[in-house]
Amino acid sequence: MNYLTIIAAVWGICAICAVLFIRGAAQRNQEPLRVQSEREPNANRSGDYGRPV
């Protein structure tokens, strides 16, 4: 094999590994969105149950 072919192959493998690593490290939201139903009328209230001021 040619010297330049080997260098191109090594750089190509590094580029493919970098792309796969970045795609694997990307954050994905796997949790389905929750739809507010009529049974939950207080879903918009904050969950702060601390001491009143």
MDTraj code that builds the backbone (N, CA, C; nanometers):
import mdtraj as md
import numpy as np

residues = "MET ASN TYR LEU THR ILE ILE ALA ALA VAL TRP GLY ILE CYS ALA ILE CYS ALA VAL LEU PHE ILE ARG GLY ALA ALA GLN ARG ASN GLN GLU PRO LEU ARG VAL GLN SER GLU ARG GLU PRO ASN ALA ASN ARG SER GLY ASP TYR GLY ARG PRO VAL".split()
xyz = np.array([
    [0.0844, -0.1201, 0.0000],
    [0.0000, 0.0000, 0.0000],
    [0.0876, 0.1246, 0.0000],
    [0.0337, 0.2245, -0.0569],
    [0.1003, 0.3541, -0.0639],
    [0.0992, 0.4197, 0.0743],
    [0.2005, 0.4987, 0.1031],
    [0.2117, 0.5693, 0.2315],
    [0.0928, 0.6635, 0.2533],
    [0.0523, 0.7360, 0.1506],
    [-0.0611, 0.8283, 0.1615],
    [-0.1931, 0.7533, 0.1810],
    [-0.2055, 0.6344, 0.1262],
    [-0.3259, 0.5540, 0.1436],
    [-0.3407, 0.5111, 0.2896],
    [-0.2294, 0.4737, 0.3508],
    [-0.2330, 0.4334, 0.4914],
    [-0.2727, 0.5520, 0.5791],
    [-0.2142, 0.6679, 0.5528],
    [-0.2474, 0.7884, 0.6312],
    [-0.3950, 0.8244, 0.6123],
    [-0.4466, 0.8170, 0.4910],
    [-0.5869, 0.8478, 0.4646],
    [-0.6786, 0.7476, 0.5340],
    [-0.6388, 0.6200, 0.5362],
    [-0.7210, 0.5180, 0.6022],
    [-0.7251, 0.5417, 0.7534],
    [-0.6113, 0.5772, 0.8131],
    [-0.6084, 0.6034, 0.9569],
    [-0.6940, 0.7247, 0.9903],
    [-0.6822, 0.8315, 0.9136],
    [-0.7646, 0.9511, 0.9372],
    [-0.9127, 0.9219, 0.9155],
    [-0.9440, 0.8401, 0.8166],
    [-1.0832, 0.8037, 0.7916],
    [-1.1422, 0.7248, 0.9076],
    [-1.0655, 0.6306, 0.9618],
    [-1.1140, 0.5530, 1.0761],
    [-1.1323, 0.6435, 1.1969],
    [-1.0391, 0.7370, 1.2189],
    [-1.0529, 0.8321, 1.3309],
    [-1.1778, 0.9183, 1.3141],
    [-1.2050, 0.9618, 1.1924],
    [-1.3231, 1.0449, 1.1671],
    [-1.4515, 0.9660, 1.1918],
    [-1.4553, 0.8417, 1.1473],
    [-1.5745, 0.7588, 1.1687],
    [-1.5966, 0.7341, 1.3177],
    [-1.4887, 0.7062, 1.3911],
    [-1.5008, 0.6848, 1.5354],
    [-1.5490, 0.8111, 1.6058],
    [-1.4997, 0.9274, 1.5639],
    [-1.5424, 1.0534, 1.6262],
    [-1.6908, 1.0789, 1.6007],
    [-1.7365, 1.0534, 1.4797],
    [-1.8780, 1.0742, 1.4480],
    [-1.9659, 0.9794, 1.5296],
    [-1.9269, 0.8544, 1.5391],
    [-2.0061, 0.7584, 1.6160],
    [-2.0048, 0.7921, 1.7644],
    [-1.8921, 0.8403, 1.8159],
    [-1.8840, 0.8788, 1.9567],
    [-1.9739, 0.9978, 1.9853],
    [-1.9714, 1.0981, 1.8978],
    [-2.0537, 1.2174, 1.9190],
    [-2.2021, 1.1825, 1.9087],
    [-2.2381, 1.0969, 1.8140],
    [-2.3790, 1.0560, 1.8029],
    [-2.4239, 0.9767, 1.9234],
    [-2.3366, 0.8954, 1.9791],
    [-2.3709, 0.8158, 2.0958],
    [-2.3789, 0.8999, 2.2221],
    [-2.3024, 1.0098, 2.2273],
    [-2.3001, 1.0941, 2.3459],
    [-2.4089, 1.2009, 2.3436],
    [-2.4809, 1.2133, 2.2324],
    [-2.5852, 1.3155, 2.2228],
    [-2.7006, 1.2802, 2.3165],
    [-2.7531, 1.3818, 2.3816],
    [-2.8629, 1.3602, 2.4750],
    [-2.9928, 1.3453, 2.3983],
    [-3.0659, 1.2381, 2.4312],
    [-3.1951, 1.2147, 2.3666],
    [-3.3009, 1.2041, 2.4744],
    [-3.4156, 1.2613, 2.4471],
    [-3.5257, 1.2552, 2.5422],
    [-3.6102, 1.1326, 2.5081],
    [-3.5937, 1.0256, 2.5857],
    [-3.6671, 0.9020, 2.5608],
    [-3.8024, 0.9002, 2.6306],
    [-3.8256, 0.9948, 2.7206],
    [-3.9485, 0.9973, 2.7992],
    [-4.0625, 1.0562, 2.7162],
    [-4.1752, 0.9873, 2.7043],
    [-4.2867, 1.0430, 2.6261],
    [-4.3470, 1.1646, 2.6957],
    [-4.4000, 1.2550, 2.6159],
    [-4.4616, 1.3745, 2.6715],
    [-4.5902, 1.3385, 2.7439],
    [-4.6130, 1.4037, 2.8551],
    [-4.7317, 1.3767, 2.9349],
    [-4.8410, 1.4754, 2.8974],
    [-4.9566, 1.4257, 2.8671],
    [-5.0690, 1.5098, 2.8294],
    [-5.1524, 1.5360, 2.9537],
    [-5.1851, 1.6638, 2.9763],
    [-5.2651, 1.6989, 3.0933],
    [-5.4099, 1.6580, 3.0686],
    [-5.4607, 1.5765, 3.1564],
    [-5.5981, 1.5305, 3.1405],
    [-5.6907, 1.6130, 3.2286],
    [-5.8187, 1.5892, 3.2121],
    [-5.9172, 1.6617, 3.2932],
    [-5.9167, 1.6135, 3.4372],
    [-5.8596, 1.4951, 3.4618],
    [-5.8525, 1.4431, 3.5975],
    [-5.7463, 1.5147, 3.6812],
    [-5.6538, 1.5839, 3.6165],
    [-5.5464, 1.6518, 3.6861],
    [-5.5620, 1.8033, 3.6727],
    [-5.6606, 1.8638, 3.7383],
    [-5.6812, 2.0075, 3.7200],
    [-5.5703, 2.0927, 3.7827],
    [-5.4983, 2.0386, 3.8802],
    [-5.3953, 2.1158, 3.9487],
    [-5.2558, 2.0832, 3.8986],
    [-5.2437, 2.0365, 3.7767],
    [-5.1136, 1.9976, 3.7236],
    [-5.0240, 2.1187, 3.7015],
    [-5.0812, 2.2393, 3.6896],
    [-5.0002, 2.3586, 3.6657],
    [-4.9449, 2.4182, 3.7939],
    [-4.9906, 2.3707, 3.9096],
    [-4.9413, 2.4244, 4.0354],
    [-4.7967, 2.3831, 4.0565],
    [-4.7221, 2.4667, 4.1237],
    [-4.5841, 2.4312, 4.1525],
    [-4.5831, 2.3285, 4.2654],
    [-4.4756, 2.2546, 4.2728],
    [-4.4633, 2.1517, 4.3740],
    [-4.3957, 2.2039, 4.4998],
    [-4.3958, 2.3340, 4.5227],
    [-4.3299, 2.3907, 4.6389],
    [-4.4248, 2.3871, 4.7585],
    [-4.3973, 2.2967, 4.8509],
    [-4.4818, 2.2832, 4.9693],
    [-4.4072, 2.3317, 5.0935],
    [-4.3209, 2.4270, 5.0763],
    [-4.2414, 2.4778, 5.1874],
    [-4.3230, 2.5651, 5.2803],
    [-4.2563, 2.6224, 5.3782],
    [-4.3199, 2.7067, 5.4786],
    [-4.3708, 2.8334, 5.4147],
    [-4.4946, 2.8728, 5.4397],
    [-4.5470, 2.9986, 5.3819],
    [-4.4774, 3.1177, 5.4449],
    [-4.4639, 3.2218, 5.3680],
    [-4.3927, 3.3420, 5.4153],
    [-4.4900, 3.4397, 5.4779],
])
top = md.Topology()
chain = top.add_chain()
for i, resn in enumerate(residues, 1):
    res = top.add_residue(resn, chain, resSeq=i)
    for name in ("N", "CA", "C"):
        top.add_atom(name, md.element.get_by_symbol(name[0]), res)
traj = md.Trajectory(xyz[None], top)
